Amino acid sequence: MLTTREGISKDEAYTIASLPLSSLLAKASMLRDSIKGKLITYSRKVFIPVTNLCRDYCSYCTYREEPNSSNLIMLKPEHVIAVAEEGKRLGCTEALFMSGERPEQRYKEARAWLKSLGFSSTVEYVAYLCSLVLKRVNILPHTNIGNLTYDEAKMLKECNASIGLMLENASDRLCLKGMPHEHAPSKNPRVRIRSIEDAGKARVAFTTGLLIGIGESMQEVIDSLFVIKELNDKYKHIQEVIIQNFNPKDDTPMAMHAKPSREYMLRVVALARLIMPNMNIQVPPNLNHNFHEFLYAGINDWGGISPLTIDYVNPEAPWPSIDYVKHVTEKNGFTLRARLPVYPEYINEEFLDGNVMDVINSLRDEHGLVKGY
């Protein structure tokens, strides 16, 4: 089996997926050590949920709300600035902008809200908010609001350090009747792949990943990882791959669906490292009780952790404190450092607008990580 910087082939991945877990973890961990060393990173962030209206209905989601909900979120600029400023005070360098997928396409209330603010689309409004936060607060936006066109990715690049969109899975089967993406047209893998490709053409530093445990097979996981690898081989813009576990939520169609097992998650993470040896690979610590185990499966990042705001997508899963993550990471022989929402290897003029670069230069040290953290 090839375990160099080129990674294993798809046939090799199918074969080794069923190796004894200890053997798979050892291979992935050794490969991570040889390429990434013992440095584990995270991003200190504030979570800004611009709106939780969404045109899609995913079978596992509690983020979306209807216009008449008491939990409806439709943030105004002053609310966004206030959250960003408090995050800045707490040492945050990332403002994660989230939104439901193009709610104006489904709801007249969303269209009226956007019109009252002077915008015709959620993407345009989020771009305005990102520019506002970048200029006024000197905190770096990272936007994850669904599928984007090439022109939209270019527009957001002017005011974002990076952009994200989870592939989740490349299998059309998960969109069939009775499957989790049946009523979520934006989760069609062809649509998502086109968005990731357009971001590559726009030269945007990009975050993507898989959602594990929603009914996929291991072969579909491997196929999906190779879709990501092939897109990155072509455009060199994918800075990070998140391996996120499904957690069942009350009051959803998948409330009784079992979460993925510890062993299954560890196998997927290890395979991701072996398939993409040079990739930054992340597992969210708030979704995994014994998150230290993933240090031995080949990860090198914990993702965004907020000292201020909840995880609005997974409100049932509070962030561990940064001090606790540091303790766990160092107890297991690794070093924890804060990074910006763009990884050091993407801090250059090809991937960043000049206005964004100016803020980055005020925050980074000589290694491209956050000064003082």
Sequence and secondary structure as in RCSB ss.txt:
>XXXX:A:sequence
MLTTREGISKDEAYTIASLPLSSLLAKASMLRDSIKGKLITYSRKVFIPVTNLCRDYCSYCTYREEPNSSNLIML
KPEHVIAVAEEGKRLGCTEALFMSGERPEQRYKEARAWLKSLGFSSTVEYVAYLCSLVLKRVNILPHTNIGNLTY
DEAKMLKECNASIGLMLENASDRLCLKGMPHEHAPSKNPRVRIRSIEDAGKARVAFTTGLLIGIGESMQEVIDSL
FVIKELNDKYKHIQEVIIQNFNPKDDTPMAMHAKPSREYMLRVVALARLIMPNMNIQVPPNLNHNFHEFLYAGIN
DWGGISPLTIDYVNPEAPWPSIDYVKHVTEKNGFTLRARLPVYPEYINEEFLDGNVMDVINSLRDEHGLVKGY
>XXXX:A:secstr
   STT   HHHHHHHTTS HHHHHHHHHHHHHHHHTTEEEEEEEEEEEEE   S B TT  S   TT TT  B 
 HHHHHHHHHHHHHTT  EEEEEE S GGGT HHHHHHHHHHT SSHHHHHHHHHHHHHHHH  EEEEE S   H
HHHHHHHTT SEEE   B   GGGGSTTSTTTB GGG HHHHHHHHHHHHHTT  EEEEEEESSS  HHHHHHHH
HHHHHHHHHH  EEEEEEEE    TTSTTTTS    HHHHHHHHHHHHHHSTTSEEE  GGG TTGGGGGGTT  
EEEEE SSS  SSSTTS    HHHHHHHHHHTT EEEEE SS GGG STTTS HHHHHHHHHHB TTSBBTT 
